[in-house]
Amino acid sequence: MNKLRTLIVDDEPLALKLLRAKLNKVPNVEIVGECKNGREAIAATLELAPDLIFLDIQMPGLDGFDVVKSLQSDILPLIVFTTAYEQYALDAFDVHAVDYILKPIDDERIARAVQRAQERLEGVDGQDNKPRILGAINSINQRDNSPQVVNKRLPGSLSTETFVDKKVVIKDRDEITILKQSEIEWVDAAGDYVCLHAEGQTHIKRSTLKELLTELDENIFKRVHRSTIVNLNFIDKVIPHTKGEFFLLLGEFERIKVSRNYKDAIKHFLLGE
């Protein structure tokens, strides 16, 4: 049995040390990295491609949920949340079949989580776990959100003759967020949800990628993967990968995989044509 290449993330040094000590007792786990915040977790995931992440939810800056939302579905490893959340949040995890460990962590819960991860990795259930995680996050957010309307203002740095700065409306019960399309850097699909990444934040919208594509300006937004759309204006660098695939760098932390089946959509970026 191959060992699970595992990344552990927690902003508390003692919690990180305890988790490392307990995982070192599990024979089919290999710890490949440790992170103390969300940004480190995203960078380490892109660099190390772990099979599994033990991810603290409550961290300053980018929390555990932000880490999940920020990663492309095909790059996202299996996730085990470590949390001290109240019972209603744990109920949401159970409903959407998301693994978690309630703090304080004990050996039995660690062993159970690792076993479940191994089973998912070996079966078809481990192919795409982002939709169910987003389902849990959405359920939790619906309980936490207070009624408000957010209308975000745009610095206006992007404009072209053909680009009409349309808006995308994101409804979450009593909260409405209005995004201008020129704010959106990339979009990741996960089942019945899409994650819209804009100005360092990720917004979850209940929609399929096909439905969202009808709203977006086709001159600016291109599909580069079966689950991913990018705003061409935010591409900073193109890095060749294997088998005709590429990675797009959008800013410091965003790395988007371009499938060879979709590379013609941004051919002028890839080949200078």
N, C-alpha and C positions, 0 to 999 in steps of 0.2 A: 504494500500500500504506500503510495506516494505521500509525503508529508504535505500538509496544508501550509503554504507560504503565507504567513500571517503578519499583518500590521496592527499595532496597538496604538490607540490615540486617547489621551486624557490630559487635561490641563493641570491636574494636581500631581506633583512628583511622587507622593506617597502612594496614590492610587495606581499610577503607572508602574511603580515598583512592585506593588502587590499583584497586579495583573500579570506582569512578567514572570514573577515567581510561581504563580499558579499554572500558567501556561507551560512553563518549563517542565512541569511534571507530566504533561500530556504527551505521549510518545509520538503521535502523528502530527505534531505541530512544530513548525520551524518559524521562529520570530525573525522577520527580515528587516524590520524597522520599527522605530518608536517616534511618535509625534506628540507635541504638547499643545497644538492648536489646529484649527481647521485648515488654514492655508498650508501648513506643513503637511497635513494629511492629503490634500489634493495633489501637491507636488510629488509626494512620496508614492502615491497611487499611480500617477502617470509614469514615474521613473521605474518603479519596482514591479508593477503589475501583480500585486498579491492576489491570492485566492480568496482571502478572508480578511475582514477588518473588524476588530473589536473597537467600537466607536462610542466615545462619551457623547451624550446629547448636549448637556449644559456646559458650554464653553464660551468664554468671552469672544467677541468678534464673530467669526463664522462658527455656528454651532454644528452639532452632528447632522441635523436636518439639512443645513446649508451645504455641507460637504456632499451629501447624497444628491441633492438637486443640481449641484454644480458639475457633476460627472456625467459624461455621455453614457447612455445605457449599455453600449457594448464594451465600455471600459470599466463599468462599475463591478467590483467584486461582490461576493457574498458579504452581508453586513450582520453583525450582532451588536445591537445597541446595549451599552451599559448605562443604566439610568436609575435615578431615585424618584422618577415621576409618580404622580398619584395614580390611583387604581384606574380612573377612567381612561388614562393614556394607555395603560397596560391592556385594558379591554380592547382598545383600538388596534394594538399590535396583534392580539390574538385573532381578532376578526379577519385581519388581512394577512395572517400567517407570516408575520415578521418575527424574527428571533430577537430576544432581549434577555438581559440579565439584570435583575434588580439588585441594587447595592444595599447592604454590603455583599460583596461577591463571595461565594463559597465554591469549593471544589466540585460539588455535585452539579451545580448549575453550569460551571465551565465545561465539564465533561459532556453534559447534555447538549449544549450549544455546539460544541465541536463535532459531536456525532451527527447532529442534524445538518451541519454544514457539509460534512463529508458525504452524507446521503444525497444532498441536493446537487453537489458537484458531480457525483457519479451518475445522476439521473437527469431526465429531461427537465425536471422542475428547476434546475439550477441555471437554465439558459438566460432568463431575463427576470431578475427579481425587483427591478425598479418600479414597475407598475404597482405591486402590492405595498411597497414601502411608501410610495406617494399616496396610495389610498389611506394608509394609516396616518400619514402626516396631515392629509386633508381633513380626516375625521377629528384629529386633535385640534387643528386650527379652527375648525368650525365651532368648537366649544370655547376656544380662547378669545376669538375676535369680538371686539365691541363694534357696534354700528358706526361706520364712518365712510366718507367718500374721499378718496385720494386722487388728486389730479396733479400729475407730475409735470413740471415744467422742463423744457428741453433747452440746452444751451444753444442749439441752432447751428452747430458746427458742421453738420452734414447737409448738403443740398445739391441737387442736380436739376437740369432742365426737365428731365423726364420723371423725376421723383416727386410725387404728391405726398406730403407728410400726413398720411392717414393715421387713424388711431386704432388700437386694439383694446377692447373693453374686457376686463377680467372681473367676473362676478363671483364672489364667495359669500353666500348668504347675504348679510347686510352690508358687506364691504365691497366697494367698487373701485378698482384701480384702472386708470386710463393711461395707456402707454402710447407714445408716438412711435411709429414704425422705425424711424431713424434712430431711436434709442436701443432697439433690439439688436443684440450682437449675434445670437444664435438661438436655435430652438431645438429641443430634444424631446422626442416622443416616447411615451411609456404607456402603452395600452390606451385607455380612454382619457389620458391626461397628456398635456404638453407642458414643458418647462420653458418659459421665456426668460432669457438671460439678458439683463439690461443694467448698465451702470453699477455693477458689483452686486446686484440683487437677482434673485430668481423668483419668478412668479408662476404659480401653478394655475393652469386653466383647464377646465374640463372640456376637452375637444380632441378630435383626432388630428393627425398631421395633415391628412387630405383636406379636412374641413378648413383648417387654418390657412393652408396654401391658397385657398380661394380669396382670402382677405388680404394677403400680403402682395406687395408690388413685385411682380415677376422680374423686373429689370434689376432689382437690388438683391432679392432673396433667391438663393439657389439651393436645391436639394443636393447634398453631397454624400448622403448615406440613406439607407432605407428608413432610418429613424431620426435624421438630422438635417436641419436647414441652417445655412449661414447667411449673414449679411455681408456681402462682398466688401463693403467699405471698411470692415473691421479686420480684414486679413492683414497680418503683419509679415508673415513668413510662411513659406511652403517647404516642407521637409519630406523628401522621398522615403517611402517605407518599402515593405516587401510586396512582391507579386502585383506590382502595378498600383499599389495603394499609396496614399500620401497622408501626412498630418498637416493641418493648418494651425498656425499659432495666432491666437487672438489675444493680444495683451500678454501679461506676464504668466498667467496661470491656466489659460484656456488652451487646450490642445484637442483638436477635432479630427477624427479619422475620416478620410475621404475614401469611400469604396471605389474600386476600379470600375464598377458598373455605372458610377455617377461622375467620373472625373471629367467627362466631356462638358459637363455643365459649367465648369470653371477652367476650361482648357487654356484660356489666355493668361490666367494666373499661374498655371502649372508649367506651361511651355513657352510663355512669353508671346503667344499668338493673339 
